Each structure stands twice: as C-alpha cells, then as structure tokens.
Amino acid sequence: RVDTHPVTISKLISGKMKMTTEWMERLGVGLGVPPIELLVAPLNFRTAQVRAAVQAGVWTESVEWPAPDDWYEVAVPYDADLDGLPLYGAEVRGPSMNLRYREGSVIVFTAPWEDGETPLPGRRYIVERRRLDGSVETTVKLLHRDPEGGLWLLAESDDPRFQSPIAVDGETDGEEIRIIGRVRYSVVRE
C-alpha cells in the first residue's frame, strides 16, 4: 500500500529512519488515515456536553439551560457500541435519585430516536413528564416490568415524595410521560 520495502517500514517504526512529512503522507494514504494520526495516540474517551439538569418535583418551561455559558463537558470512556451516536449530559439535582446518583453527578445518555433501542427493563432512563400547560419535569427512573407485563418507572430514592411508581402508558392525570434518553454513564465529581 505504501509502495516500499517492509524493512523500510520497520526502520520508520523503530526510529532508525527519520519520519519525514513525505513518509507521514505516504503512510497516511496507505493506512487510510490523516498523517497526523501517525503521531498522536488514538483517543480512548469521548465527551458529552452538559446542558440541562434532571430534578424530580421541579417544573420548568424548558429542560435545557438557556445560557451557553452554563454548559460544560464531561469525559466518558470510548465505547464502540455508541460510536456515531450523540451523547448528552444532564446534572443531577435533588434527592429523587439519591440511592443511585448523588447530587451534582452527571448522567450521560443517548436519545431513543437516535439509538433505535427499545426500552429494556432493568435499565435507567431519563424521563420527561409534561403538563398540559407545557411545563416539564425530568428525572431518572429504573424501568421495571411487573408479572402481568406492565412497564413501570421506579425511583431509586429514600425520599418518600419520589417513591411512587409511574406507569408507562403514555399519559397519566393530564401529564404526558416520555422516555427521552437511556443512561449510558454517570460521572461523579470528587
């Protein structure tokens, strides 16, 4: 692919022969990568931009923070299964998930309309509850299937205000219930 002898390649790799710009370009073409990738170690992490908070019991007009100055990024390990999928981040606030995620943790998630995955019991999901007036509440819940096959969203909290299960049937008491993301990582600041 590079149109040279294997010994020449060995010398370039071992440093016995100088790696010039010309050699980098030839090797890059032969390997199908930009020449700079020959000098830089591949990244083994990705980042997700944190642009919102999840907090049960708090109703807002918008889930996303309005000021880009408040947004920040967190790093998560690279996962080939998530390659090509956008990652989103949300900061945990309040006690509604405190048995699993402490306040200030960041939840990194994928969106169901992008990952194409059907919700699976035993996984954690970002859940949005929307009232008729347009106000929104977001939280993280564990998806559970009961013996009759019904799906429920369960809180992982020691706070009694957040322990009532929520049926996944589309609408409850004038509120629309939607799964808007599957938790893939959580990041905790020390």
C-alpha positions, -999 to 999 in steps of 0.1 A, spaced: 0 0 0 29 24 7 50 11 -22 81 5 -2 100 -25 13 89 -39 47 123 -32 61 119 5 54 86 4 73 103 -14 102 130 13 103 104 41 103 85 24 131 117 17 152 130 53 147 161 40 128 150 61 99 137 97 101 99 101 99 95 130 74 64 148 62 66 129 30 67 95 48 38 105 70 18 114 39 26 81 22 19 61 53 -13 80 59 -26 73 24 -16 36 27 -34 32 61 -63 54 51 -58 79 80 -48 116 82 -10 118 85 -12 134 120 -28 102 134 5 85 129 20 108 156 -10 111 180 -23 82 201 -59 74 194 -84 89 219 -99 64 243 -126 88 255 -155 109 243 -171 140 257 -207 149 263 -220 184 267 -240 190 299 -268 214 290 -295 206 315 -304 193 349 -327 164 360 -347 170 391 -380 154 400 -406 177 416 -393 209 398 -414 220 369 -398 244 343 -406 259 309 -375 243 294 -353 214 302 -322 229 286 -303 257 303 -308 289 283 -272 303 287 -244 285 268 -221 300 294 -236 275 319 -229 245 296 -198 223 302 -183 190 290 -175 157 308 -154 129 295 -165 93 294 -148 61 281 -149 54 244 -175 27 236 -176 12 201 -213 3 206 -220 41 209 -198 52 181 -216 77 159 -243 83 184 -246 118 200 -241 118 238 -260 142 260 -254 152 296 -276 163 325 -267 173 360 -285 155 389 -302 178 414 -323 170 444 -330 137 463 -352 119 437 -324 96 426 -301 97 457 -298 59 462 -282 57 427 -269 92 418 -258 118 443 -265 154 438 -240 170 414 -234 138 394 -237 140 357 -258 115 337 -246 108 302 -273 94 279 -284 87 243 -317 96 228 -341 68 218 -349 84 184 -312 82 176 -301 49 191 -331 30 179 -332 9 211 -364 -3 226 -366 4 263 -354 -25 283 -364 -34 319 -335 -31 343 -321 -1 325 -322 35 337 -339 62 316 -342 100 316 -380 105 319 -399 137 310 -433 145 324 -451 173 305 -482 190 318 -510 204 297 -497 240 304 -463 230 288 -442 228 320 -417 200 321 -402 179 349 -373 155 342 -358 127 363 -341 94 361 -361 62 367 -354 25 366 -376 7 341 -394 -24 356 -417 -50 341 -444 -64 365 -455 -101 364 -485 -91 342 -462 -75 317 -469 -38 326 -440 -14 325 -433 9 354 -408 37 361 -393 33 396 -375 58 417 -343 50 434 -347 74 463 -350 73 501 -373 103 499 -410 93 502 -420 121 479 -404 104 450 -411 67 456 -444 63 438 -440 42 406 -451 57 374 -470 36 348 -455 37 313 -488 41 294 -483 74 277 -505 97 298 -514 100 335 -535 126 352 -532 150 323 -495 146 321 -476 130 291 -449 106 302 -420 102 277 -386 84 279 -362 108 264 -329 91 270 -311 59 282 -284 64 308 -251 51 295 -227 66 321 -227 86 353 -198 109 362 -192 119 398 -170 149 408 -149 141 439 
